[in-house]
Amino acid sequence: MRFLLDTEQRAFAESLDAMLSAAGTPAVIRAWGRGEHKAGRAVWARLGDAGVFALGAPEAYEGVGPLPVELALAFVELGRHAVPGPLVETVTATVLLAGLGDPGPAKRLLPALVSGEAMATVAPSPGSYALDGDTATTRLTLAPETGELRLAPGHGPVRHSLDPARRLTPLSPGGDLLAADPSLLAHALVWARLAVAAQALGVGLALLDRTVAYVKQRTQFGVPVGSFQAVKHRLADAKVALEFARPLVFGAAVTLDPADAAAAKVTACEAAYATARTALQAHGAIGYTAEYDLSLWLTKARALRSAWGSPDECRDVVLSGPQL
């Protein structure tokens, strides 16, 4: 399947790319990992001004959506630049709040989320960790078995994941009950997996671009490493995997079908993870160093692989879908 973006959609993606390139995200990511959020919040505010967080919210709550295709476009660029923060979680919280039968919480909380003034985080199950609970002002906890959605009153101590910029916090139990509707949670999970898939695709594309540029410069035996057949084949495999994932991501954005979103997530995340392995091998020892910018994308590719559903969980969703 081939997806053609219109002029406005391409311009939107290009504007985000230009804005994030100018932001110097590697320094922002490192500061975020140290708990220094000022630069990250400045980027977040610019994303809000660009309308990124309005894409999942209807006009009734000051949004412009729901526009899942544009959201996927935005998250590819967010992944390409490895922007830190609870990006997927804020979109997921937006979808959850907008879908409540009682409009009160949405009217109270969504305007600040849509504008980029505030952040949200979501714990995908009771007892699990939520991303950046210390910086988020809206904290939601889910109980998929019962369909309960609660507004958590606080958070516990920060812990780091494999990706230093992914700061994990347990959310306090209890809190106001907002809904008990499994279908609401299932719909929000589709958006979460779509956003993760698009973000992973962007991470993989960035890793591939950086690695291609590097192997053209690095030499062995007096010739560029990129001239070796083995390196060419590995990079070609990475390129094919990422390009195969791209239509699945945008196809899921069109259908918003749970199986399509799960297929997009597992395919894009596995492609990004395979590209990360290729990038690390092509770079050699320097790829292992935290000071080298490549590491910011390597760790993110690994972390996204299990975010909002492991590969096995997503495959199970695909296999349990309607059979032809």
C-alpha positions as CSV (number, residue, x, y, z in Angstrom):
1,M,0.0,0.0,0.0
2,R,1.3,3.5,-0.9
3,F,0.4,6.6,1.0
4,L,0.9,10.0,-0.5
5,L,0.9,13.0,1.8
6,D,-0.6,16.2,0.6
7,T,1.2,19.5,0.5
8,E,0.0,20.7,3.8
9,Q,1.0,17.5,5.6
10,R,4.5,17.6,4.1
11,A,4.9,21.2,5.1
12,F,3.8,20.4,8.6
13,A,6.4,17.6,8.9
14,E,9.1,19.8,7.4
15,S,8.4,22.7,9.8
16,L,8.7,20.3,12.8
17,D,12.0,19.0,11.4
18,A,13.4,22.5,11.0
19,M,12.2,23.6,14.4
20,L,13.7,20.6,16.2
21,S,16.9,20.8,14.3
22,A,17.3,24.3,15.5
23,A,16.5,23.3,19.1
24,G,19.7,21.2,19.4
25,T,17.9,18.2,21.0
26,P,21.0,16.2,22.1
27,A,21.8,18.8,24.8
28,V,18.1,18.9,25.7
29,I,17.9,15.2,26.1
30,R,21.0,15.0,28.3
31,A,19.7,17.8,30.5
32,W,16.3,16.1,30.8
33,G,18.0,12.9,31.9
34,R,19.7,14.8,34.7
35,G,16.3,16.2,35.9
36,E,16.9,19.6,34.4
37,H,13.7,20.4,32.5
38,K,14.0,24.0,31.5
39,A,15.2,23.4,27.9
40,G,12.9,20.5,27.4
41,R,9.9,22.5,28.5
42,A,10.9,25.2,26.1
43,V,10.8,22.6,23.3
44,W,7.5,21.3,24.6
45,A,6.0,24.8,24.5
46,R,7.1,25.2,20.9
47,L,5.5,21.8,20.0
48,G,2.3,23.1,21.6
49,D,2.4,26.2,19.5
50,A,2.9,24.1,16.4
51,G,-0.3,22.2,17.3
52,V,1.2,18.8,18.0
53,F,-0.7,18.2,21.2
54,A,-4.0,19.5,19.6
55,L,-4.0,16.6,17.1
56,G,-5.7,14.1,19.4
57,A,-8.2,16.5,20.9
58,P,-11.6,17.5,19.4
59,E,-12.4,21.2,18.8
60,A,-14.7,21.2,21.8
61,Y,-11.6,21.0,24.0
62,E,-9.5,23.5,22.0
63,G,-8.0,20.8,19.8
64,V,-8.0,20.4,16.0
65,G,-8.6,16.7,15.8
66,P,-8.8,13.9,16.0
67,L,-6.2,13.8,13.2
68,P,-4.3,10.5,13.6
69,V,-2.4,10.8,10.3
70,E,-1.0,14.2,11.2
71,L,-0.2,12.8,14.7
72,A,1.8,10.0,13.1
73,L,3.7,12.5,11.0
74,A,4.5,14.6,14.0
75,F,5.7,11.6,16.0
76,V,8.0,10.4,13.2
77,E,9.8,13.8,13.6
78,L,9.7,13.6,17.4
79,G,11.4,10.2,17.1
80,R,13.9,11.5,14.4
81,H,15.0,14.1,16.9
82,A,14.7,11.9,20.0
83,V,12.6,14.6,21.8
84,P,12.4,13.7,25.5
85,G,9.3,13.8,27.7
86,P,5.9,12.0,28.1
87,L,4.9,12.6,24.5
88,V,3.0,9.4,23.9
89,E,1.5,9.6,27.4
90,T,0.2,13.1,26.9
91,V,-1.5,12.1,23.7
92,T,-3.0,9.0,25.4
93,A,-4.2,11.1,28.3
94,T,-5.8,13.5,25.9
95,V,-7.7,10.7,24.1
96,L,-8.8,9.3,27.4
97,L,-10.0,12.6,28.8
98,A,-11.8,13.5,25.6
99,G,-13.7,10.2,25.6
100,L,-15.1,10.6,29.1
101,G,-18.9,10.7,29.5
102,D,-18.5,13.5,31.9
103,P,-17.0,16.5,30.1
104,G,-15.9,18.2,33.4
105,P,-12.4,16.7,33.7
106,A,-11.7,17.3,30.0
107,K,-12.7,20.9,30.2
108,R,-10.6,21.4,33.3
109,L,-7.4,19.6,32.1
110,L,-7.3,19.5,28.3
111,P,-6.7,23.1,27.4
112,A,-3.4,23.2,29.2
113,L,-2.3,19.8,27.7
114,V,-3.4,20.9,24.1
115,S,-1.5,24.2,24.3
116,G,1.7,22.6,25.6
117,E,1.5,24.4,28.9
118,A,1.2,21.2,30.8
119,M,2.2,17.5,30.4
120,A,0.4,14.3,31.3
121,T,1.6,10.8,32.1
122,V,-0.2,7.5,32.2
123,A,0.6,4.3,34.1
124,P,-0.6,1.5,31.7
125,S,-1.5,-0.8,34.5
126,P,-1.8,-0.8,38.3
127,G,1.6,-1.0,39.9
128,S,3.5,-0.1,36.7
129,Y,5.7,2.9,36.3
130,A,4.7,6.0,34.5
131,L,7.0,8.1,32.4
132,D,8.1,11.5,33.9
133,G,5.6,11.5,36.7
134,D,7.6,14.1,38.4
135,T,7.2,16.7,35.6
136,A,3.6,15.8,34.6
137,T,0.8,17.8,36.1
138,T,-1.9,15.3,35.0
139,R,-1.3,11.7,36.1
140,L,-3.6,8.9,35.1
141,T,-3.6,5.3,36.1
142,L,-5.3,2.5,34.2
143,A,-6.8,-0.8,35.2
144,P,-7.4,-2.7,31.9
145,E,-9.2,-5.6,33.6
146,T,-11.9,-3.4,35.1
147,G,-11.7,-0.4,32.7
148,E,-11.0,1.9,35.6
149,L,-9.3,5.2,34.9
150,R,-8.2,7.3,37.9
151,L,-6.5,10.6,38.4
152,A,-3.5,9.8,40.6
153,P,-2.9,12.2,43.5
154,G,0.9,12.0,43.3
155,H,4.0,10.0,42.4
156,G,6.9,8.1,44.0
157,P,10.7,8.5,43.5
158,V,12.2,8.8,40.1
159,R,14.0,5.8,38.6
160,H,15.8,5.7,35.2
161,S,15.2,3.1,32.5
162,L,17.7,1.9,29.9
163,D,17.1,5.2,28.2
164,P,18.5,7.8,30.7
165,A,16.0,10.4,29.4
166,R,13.0,8.1,30.2
167,R,12.5,9.0,33.9
168,L,10.1,6.5,35.5
169,T,8.0,7.0,38.6
170,P,5.4,4.9,40.4
171,L,2.1,6.7,40.7
172,S,0.3,7.0,44.0
173,P,-2.7,4.6,44.5
174,G,-6.2,5.7,44.7
175,G,-7.3,9.1,43.4
176,D,-10.5,10.2,41.7
177,L,-12.3,7.6,39.6
178,L,-12.9,9.1,36.1
179,A,-14.3,6.2,34.3
180,A,-14.8,2.4,34.3
181,D,-15.1,1.7,30.6
182,P,-12.8,-1.0,29.0
183,S,-13.7,0.3,25.5
184,L,-12.4,3.7,26.4
185,L,-9.0,2.3,27.4
186,A,-8.9,0.1,24.4
187,H,-9.4,3.1,22.1
188,A,-6.7,5.0,23.9
189,L,-4.3,2.1,23.6
190,V,-4.6,2.2,19.8
191,W,-3.5,5.8,19.8
192,A,-0.7,5.0,22.2
193,R,0.6,2.2,20.0
194,L,0.3,4.3,16.9
195,A,2.3,7.1,18.5
196,V,5.0,4.7,19.7
197,A,5.2,3.1,16.2
198,A,5.6,6.5,14.5
199,Q,8.2,7.6,17.1
200,A,10.2,4.3,16.6
201,L,10.1,4.8,12.9
202,G,11.6,8.2,13.3
203,V,14.3,6.9,15.6
204,G,15.2,4.2,13.1
205,L,15.4,6.7,10.3
206,A,17.7,8.9,12.3
207,L,19.9,6.0,13.2
208,L,20.1,4.9,9.6
209,D,21.0,8.4,8.3
210,R,23.7,8.9,11.0
211,T,25.2,5.5,10.2
212,V,25.3,6.0,6.5
213,A,27.0,9.4,7.0
214,Y,29.5,7.8,9.4
215,V,30.5,4.8,7.2
216,K,31.2,7.2,4.3
217,Q,33.8,9.0,6.5
218,R,35.3,6.1,8.5
219,T,38.1,4.3,6.7
220,Q,39.8,0.9,7.0
221,F,42.5,-0.4,4.7
222,G,42.5,3.0,3.0
223,V,38.9,2.9,1.9
224,P,35.6,4.0,3.4
225,V,33.9,1.3,5.6
226,G,30.7,2.0,3.6
227,S,32.3,0.4,0.5
228,F,32.4,-3.0,2.1
229,Q,29.7,-5.4,0.9
230,A,28.8,-6.6,4.3
231,V,28.2,-3.1,5.6
232,K,26.1,-2.2,2.5
233,H,24.0,-5.3,3.0
234,R,23.3,-4.6,6.7
235,L,22.3,-1.0,5.9
236,A,20.1,-2.1,3.0
237,D,18.4,-4.6,5.3
238,A,17.7,-1.8,7.8
239,K,16.4,0.5,5.0
240,V,14.0,-2.2,3.8
241,A,12.7,-2.9,7.3
242,L,12.0,0.7,8.0
243,E,10.4,1.3,4.6
244,F,8.2,-1.8,5.2
245,A,7.1,-0.4,8.5
246,R,6.2,3.1,7.2
247,P,2.9,2.0,5.4
248,L,1.9,0.0,8.4
249,V,2.2,3.1,10.6
250,F,0.2,5.3,8.3
251,G,-2.3,2.5,7.5
252,A,-3.0,2.2,11.3
253,A,-3.5,5.9,11.4
254,V,-6.1,5.7,8.7
255,T,-8.0,2.7,10.2
256,L,-7.4,3.1,14.0
257,D,-7.9,-0.6,14.2
258,P,-6.4,-2.3,17.2
259,A,-4.8,-5.1,15.2
260,D,-3.4,-2.6,12.7
261,A,-1.9,-0.4,15.5
262,A,-0.4,-3.5,17.1
263,A,1.1,-4.6,13.7
264,A,2.5,-1.1,13.1
265,K,4.1,-1.0,16.6
266,V,5.8,-4.4,16.5
267,T,7.0,-3.8,12.9
268,A,8.3,-0.3,13.4
269,C,9.9,-1.0,16.8
270,E,11.6,-4.2,15.6
271,A,12.9,-2.3,12.5
272,A,14.2,0.5,14.7
273,Y,15.8,-2.0,17.1
274,A,17.5,-3.9,14.2
275,T,18.7,-0.6,12.8
276,A,20.1,0.3,16.2
277,R,22.1,-3.0,16.3
278,T,23.4,-2.3,12.8
279,A,24.3,1.2,13.7
280,L,26.2,0.1,16.8
281,Q,28.1,-2.5,14.8
282,A,29.0,-0.1,12.0
283,H,30.2,2.6,14.5
284,G,32.4,0.2,16.5
285,A,33.5,1.0,20.0
286,I,32.6,4.7,19.8
287,G,28.9,3.7,19.5
288,Y,29.0,2.4,23.1
289,T,30.0,5.8,24.6
290,A,27.3,7.9,26.3
291,E,29.1,11.0,25.2
292,Y,28.5,10.2,21.6
293,D,25.2,11.4,20.3
294,L,24.3,8.1,18.6
295,S,23.7,6.6,22.1
296,L,20.7,8.8,22.6
297,W,18.9,7.1,19.7
298,L,20.2,3.6,20.5
299,T,18.8,3.6,24.0
300,K,15.5,5.1,22.8
301,A,15.1,2.3,20.2
302,R,15.5,-0.3,22.9
303,A,13.1,1.4,25.3
304,L,10.3,2.0,22.7
305,R,10.4,-1.7,21.8
306,S,8.6,-2.6,25.0
307,A,6.6,0.6,25.6
308,W,2.8,0.2,25.5
309,G,3.0,-3.5,24.6
310,S,5.9,-5.9,24.2
311,P,6.5,-7.5,20.7
312,D,4.8,-10.7,21.9
313,E,1.7,-8.8,23.2
314,C,1.3,-6.9,19.9
315,R,1.7,-10.1,17.9
316,D,-1.0,-11.7,20.0
317,V,-3.3,-8.8,19.2
318,V,-2.6,-9.2,15.5
319,L,-3.2,-13.0,15.5
320,S,-6.4,-12.7,17.5
321,G,-7.9,-10.3,15.0
322,P,-10.5,-11.2,12.3
323,Q,-9.3,-14.1,10.1
324,L,-9.9,-14.1,6.4
